[in-house]
């Protein structure tokens, strides 16, 4: 089975990064020379996604510009003999078919983008990813999830193990069965549980591969305790009707949702870059040595 469509939630205001995000979307924060959202898109394209629906909000025009052609810039680069860079820019625009939707509707919640894009998704399975976290590794999270979906035909939730002190910061999966090789059957996702009562140490990371049955649940617009429509509540209801699987993703998880985690991600990714890594490592080593 092929999954052709993906929805990316990119409507957040990015208040933790103000004033930087007053005019620039947080999804466009750079990881060396690529914005975060491009890394998310590349992972989806690796899995064969052709149509990407990005659900945005005000001040997000830069995202549209990034995935569009820039003929003037391309022409200037070619006049300067920088054809490889110009070709790279064209490749970004041609990775997939991009559609943009302005998020709207109440009540709010992390499932609202799915409802906004449901008329485009139709009756097909689709990925639902957030634009501020991703996995790096040999294969993208989306590719790994697709591999399992092709065997099960059911909803797949991307999971990762988190240290015990961090459990209360995330949605945590309740496990029904451990099917080995990082695959679990799950019954629900508990949002930010207490450490002592958490059902596991497996947190949702990156996103979901959803079957169209979830749309019927979300269209009821049931709100959670926080007054929002949550994808975690939909997963619990879906798990009562059919199997829902969680897959522990192989690779290193990166979060850019706040300044501290963004800086850690930037350092981690840069250190592993064959060109920039040795330079940064040497600089940090010298800097720490001199400061001491």
N, C-alpha and C positions, 0 to 999 in steps of 0.2 A: 504494500500500500504506500502510495506517495502522499506526502503532506505538502500542499502547494502554498498554503497561506499562513501568515503570522500576524499577530497584533502586538504592537509594542506600546506600552504605557509610557507617555512622555509629557504628561500635563502638569507635573508638579512644579511649584513655584521656586523651589530651590532656596528657601529662606535661610538655610544654614550657611549658604555661601555668599550672602549679601555683604557688601554691595556688588561683588563680581557678577552675580546673576541678575542684576537689575536690568541689564540689556542683553546678556548672553545666557542662553539656556544652560542649566547645569549638565544636561546631556551632551553638551559640546565641550565640556572640560577636556583638555588634551591628556592623552597617555602617550607621551613623547610627541609623535607627529600625527596621531589619529584621535579624533574625539571618541569618548566612551561609547556613544550610540553606534558608531561605525563598527566597533569590535563586536557588539551585540548582533548587528546586521550580518557581518561576515560569518559568524557562527551559524546563523540561520540559513544563509546561502549555501554553506558547506553541506547542510542537511537536505538541500534540494528545494528550498523555499523559493518560489517565483514571485509571489505577490505579498508585499509587506505594507500593512496598514499601521501608520503611526498616529496615535491619538494624542493630540497636542493641546496647548492652552495659549493664552496671550504671551507675547514676546518670544514665540518659538520659530519665527520666520527663518532664523539661521539654520535650523535643521533642514528645512525645505531647500534652502540655497545650497547646502552642503551636498545633498544627493541629486542636485540638478546640474546640467551642463553650464559651464561658464566660458562662452565662446571667446570673449575678449581676453580673458586670462590665458586660455589655451593658445590663442593666436600670439600673444606676447611671449609666452614661453617658447613657442616654436621659432619665433624671430630671433630669440637668443640662443637657439640651438639646444634647448632643454626639452627635447622630444620625449624622453623617457618619463619625465615628470608630467608632461601634458597627457601622455597616454594613460598614466596612472589616474589622473583626474577623470578622464572619460570612463575608465573602468569602474570607478566608484558609482557614477551615474547609471551605469548599465548593469549593475549587480542584480537588480530586481526591478519589478514594477512597483513604484511607490505611490501610495494613496495617503492623503492627510485628512484627518477629521478633527474638528474642534470638540473637545470634551464638553458635554453639557448634560444637564438633568440632575434632579435630586430624587432620593438621597444620594450623597456622594459615597465613595468607597473605592477600594482597589479593583473591584469588579466592574465599575462603571464603564471603563474603556471597552470592555468586551461587549457590553450592551450597545454602546455607541457604534461599534463596528459590526454588529451581528448581521446587518442586512448585506454586508459584503462577504462575510464569512459563509453565510448560507448554511447548507447541510453537510459541510465537509469538516473533517478533523482539522485542527489548527493549533499552532503554537501561540502561547501567550507569555511574553517576556517583559521584564521591566528594563528600563534604559539606563540603569545606574549600577548594575552588577553583572559579572560575567565570570566564566571559568577559562583559564588558559591551560593548554595541554595538547596532547597529540591529536585528539579529536574534540570538537566542540560539544558542549552540553546537548545542543539540539541533535547532533548526529548520534550521540549515545542514546538519547531518548527515542529517536526514530527507530533505532535498531531493535529496541524492546517493543515498541508499538507494532512493528511489523510482525511480531510473534504473538502479541496478545490482542491487538485491536482495541485496547482500552486506554483510559486516561493515564498519563504518566506524570508524576510530580518529581522535579529535580530536588535531590536531597544532598546534604553534606553534614558531616559530624561537626559539632561545635563543643568547645570546652565548657565544662559545667558552669563556671561563673557567667557565661554569656547566654545561657539557655533562655533566660527571661527576656532577651532582646528580640526573639524571633518566633515565628510560627513553627511549632514542633509537631512532628508526625507521631501519631499513635499507631503502633505496629500490630497487625493481626497475624501475619505470617512472615518469617524470614525465609525467602526462597533461594538464598545463596547468591554469590557473585554480585552482591550489592543491590539485589532486587528484593523489594518488600511489598506485601499486600498491606494497605493502610486503611484504617477505618475513619480517621478524621485528622484535622490539623488544629492543634490548640494554640491560640494566639497568645504569645508572651506569658507562658505559665510560670508559676513559682518554681524555683529550682527543685524543691523537695517533692513537688507533685507532678513534675513534667513526665509525660509518658515515654520519652526516649531522649536521646541526645542528637537526633537527626532533625535538622532544621531545613525548611524550604529555602533553596538558593537558586536564583536565576529565573526559574519559570516553570511553565506547564506545557504539556502536549494534551489538548483537550478534545474530547469527542463532542459532536454537536448536541448530544443529550444535555450537556450542562446549560445550554441556552434556555431550555424550558424551565430549568430551576431558577436561573437568574432573572428571567422575565417576571417572576413573581415579586421581585424586588423586596424580599424579606430582609429586614435590617438586623444587625447584630447588637450586642450590648452597647456598642459605641454609637449606635444610630446610623451605621454605614452598611452598604452592601459589600460583603466580603467574600472573596474567592474561597477562603477556608471553610466558611459555612456551606457553600455550594458543594465543596468536596465531600463534606460529611453527609449531606443529603444524597449525593450521587453514589457514595459508597454503600448506602442502604439498598440501592437498586441494582448495582452491578459492581464488578471488581474495579478497584482503583489501585494503581501501583505507584510505589515510590522507588526511584533509582538513585543510588548514591553515585554521584558523578565523579569520574576519575579526572583529576586535574587540580590545579590550584585555584581556589575561589578568591575573587577580588570584588570589593565593595567600594563604591565611590559616593555613597549617600551622605557622608558628612566630611568635613575637612580633614579630620584625623585619619579616617579610613582611606580617603582619597590620596593623602600623602603616602600612606603605607603602600597602596596599590602602585602609585607612580614609582616609588623606590624599588618595589619587588619586580615590576615589569622591566624597569630600566636595567637593573642588575643582571637580568637574564638576556638582555639584548647583546648580541655579539659585538656590536660596534660601540655602543654607549656604556655597556656594563663595566668593562675594565676601567674606563675613564672615571666613572662614578665611584667605583669601589676604591680606586687609588685616592681619589679626592677625599672620600669619607675617612679612609684610614689616616691620611695626613692631617685632616682637620681635627679628628679626635686625638691624635697624637700631640698636636700642637696645643690644643686646649688643655690637655693634661699636664 
